[in-house]
Amino acid sequence: MEVILVDGPNDAAHLLADTVEDCVAHTSPTSLGVATGSTPVAGYSELVRRHRAGVGPSYADTTFFTLDEYVGLAADSPATYRATIARDLTDPLGVAADRVHGPDTTPSTLQTAGERYEQLIAEAGGIDLQIVGIGTDGHIGFNEPSSSLASRTRFKTLAHSTRVDNARFFDSIDEVPHHALTQGLGTIMDARKVLLVATGPTKASAVAATIEGPMAARCPASVLQMHPHVVAVVDAEAASQLQWRNYYREAFDGKMRWKGQPGQ
């Protein structure tokens, strides 16, 4: 795992945008896995800013797959993750709606939703770059602690702590759904590259467990230790419990010098 330490959320947002643009520019067609939540929003805003300034790549050949979706919300609810990604990212980038996919939460076909979403991703050739945030308990997607490290897209019951964390997107916690469809940890691990972004002091414990702790179902994100190409972008507050901070800086500075670029 490559760990890149940055000063704050703004730096993390720029690195997210750089990584997405590099993937889109060098892979055509491109499949992007996109997460919602607070952490990636600034990065999406930076992508939109660059696009509107005419300095970003074309997204005409890019297909987007959301990481998860609430179960139980009305299809036209602005709180669905499909609506959130459209509002924050794909609509401003000019991406056609039929190139943006999410798990199908239609009640009558819910039992087969996971398999159908897996098939949709496979038909697109897999995901080139998967963006993930991390929950305070170490979940990625809605893979809560105790999730199988080999799990595929499926129906999950949300932990109370996850619902509390997400209540800020609703009028009250009572409106936060209890269930979701989520890509599994095995699904996320199939992506050719994973970008983990973590910012803020509340993520420090989960970040330390993910990067330096043992791989265990109690911290679902720790499975990323087994992925061959993970980049973890972590700001100073989220990195506060990492024991090897100095080494991560040395490794990144050495990489920059090896490429003929100044160390940061």
N, C-alpha and C positions, 0 to 999 in steps of 0.2 A: 504494500500500500504506500503510495506517495502522499506524504502529509505536507501541505503548504500552509504555513502560518501567516496570517495577515493581521493588520492592526484592528480593523473593524468591519462592520457589515458592508460599507461602501466598497472596500477593497474586494470583499468576497463577491459582491454583485458584479464587479468588472471582470473578475476571473471566470465567473459563471458565463457571462456573455462571451468572453474570449473563447472559452471551450466549446460552446454551442456553435459559434460562428466558424471555428476551425473545422469542426465536424461537418457542418453543412457545406462548407467550401471544398472539402476534400473527399466527400462521399456523396455520390449521386446514383440513384435516389437515396435519400436519408430517412431513417426512422428514428424519431426522438421520443424517449419516454419522459414524461413531464410530471412533476409533483406539484401539489398545491400547498397550502399552509403559508405561514408568514415569511419563512426564510427565503424562498426563491423569488418572492415578489419584486424585490429591488433589482435582481438580476434580469427578470423579465422586462422590467421598466427600462433597463439599460439597453436591452436588445431592441425594444420598440423605439427608443430614442435614436439609436444608430440607424435603424431602418428608415425612420422618417427624415433623418438627415442625409439619406442617400449613401451611407457608407457601409451598410451591412450587406450580406449576401442575399440572393434570391431564395425564397422558400417555396418556390413553385413545385419542386420535386421532393418536398419534405412531408412525411406523414407523422402525425403526433398520436401518441398513446398515453392516456392518463394512467397514473399509477393505481388509482382506486376510485371508488364512488360510493356515496352513501346509499343505503337501502331504506326506502320508506318516504323519501321526499317526492313531491309532485314533479313531473317531468319538466315543468316550466319554472320550477323554483330557482331563484338566483343563487341559492346556496349549494346547488349541485356542483360537483367538481367540473363537469363538462361546461357548465355556464361560466364558472370561475376562470377556467383556462381560456375560454373564448373571450371573455371580457379583459383579462389581464395580458393575454399574449397573442393568441392566434388570429382573432379579428383585427387587432391593430397591425399585425404583420401581413394582413391580406391573404391569409390561408383559407382556402375553401372549406366550408363546413364538412364536406364529405371526406376530407383528409384528416379529420380530428375524431379519434375514437376513444370510447370508454367502455367499461363493463356495462352490460345491459341489465338494468335492474327491474325490468318489467316483471311484475309479480307472477304471472302465469308461466313464465319460462325461466324463473330464477334458478331452478335446479340444474339447468345445463349452461348457465351463464359463464361459469368459469372455463369450461371446456371450449365454448365458442370463442371466448376472448383469447385463449391460448392459440386457437386455430387462426384467428385473425392476425395475431402477431407473427405466427409462423409463415402465413401466406405473404406477409410483407418482407420476409427474409430475416426476421428477428430485429431486435432493437440495437442500433449502433451506439447510442449514448443514452443512458438512463440517469436522470437527475433524481436524487433523493435528499430529503431532509432527515431529521432524526427527532424522535420524541424524547421527552424527559425520562422515560423508562427504557429507552433504547430501541423503540420500535421504528421500523421503516415501512412505508406503506401503512397498512393497518395490521401488520404482523406483530401482534402483541407478544409479550413474554410468554414462553412455553410453546410458541409456534414451531412447527417442524422446520428445520433448516433446509429441507428439500421440498417444501410446500409449493404448490402451484396456485393459480388464481382460484379463489374460493370465497365463500360466505364466512364472515367473522363477526363475533360479538365484540363490541368495543369496551375496553376497560374504562372504569369510572374516571381515572386520571386523564385518559385521552379525551373523554367527553368534556371534562373540565377545561383542558387545554384549548379545545375547539369551541367552547361556548362563546368566545369573543366574536365569532362569526355569525352568531344568532342573537335574538333578543333575550333569550334566557337559556340556561342549561336544559330546561325541560323540552326545548325545541330540538336539541341535538339528537340525531338518530342513535339508536342503540346498536345498529348493525351496518355492515358495509360489505361490498365486494372489493377484494384487493388482489393485486398481483402477489403471488407467493414469493418466499425468499429464493426458491429455486428458479422461479421466473426471472426475478431481478438478476440472479447470478448468471443467467444466460445472455444478458446484454454484453456486447463486445467491450464496452467501457462504462464505468459507473462513476458519476460525480456526486460525492457526498458534500453537502454544504451545511455547516453548523455555526451558529452565531449566538452570543449572549450567555450570561452566567448560568442560566437554568439548564443549559445543555452540557455543562462541564463534566458532570459525573458520567453521563451516557457516552460522551466522546471518549473519555478515558477508558471506559469499559470496552468500547468498540475497537479502539486502536491498540491498546496495551493490555487489556484484560484477556482472560482465557476465552476461547470460542465456546459459547454456551447459549442455550435457548433462553436463559434468563435475560440476555441482552441480544435480541434478534439481529441487530446491525453488526454484531461481531462476526457473523458469517462472511462478511466482506473481506476478512483477513485471507480467505481462500480464493478470492477472485484475482485473476492475473493482471488486471488493469483497473485499479481503483485510484482515484485522486480525491483526497479529503481536504477540503478548503475550510480552515478553522480559524475564527478570529481569536483575539487575545483572551477575551473573557471565556469563551468556550474551551480554550486550550489550557486554562489555568490549572487543571489537575493532571496534565500530561507530565510524566516524569522525564521524558526524553525530548523536551522542547528544544534544547540547544542542538541536539543531533539533527532534528528535522530542519532547523535553520541551516546548519552546516551542509547537509545533504542538498538542500535546494540551492544554496549559494554555489556549491561545487558544480551542480548541474548547469547553472547559468554560465559559469566560467568555462566549462567544457564546451558549451555551445557558442562561446565567443561573445557572450552577453555579460554585462555587469551584474554581479550578485546583488540581491535585494535583501 
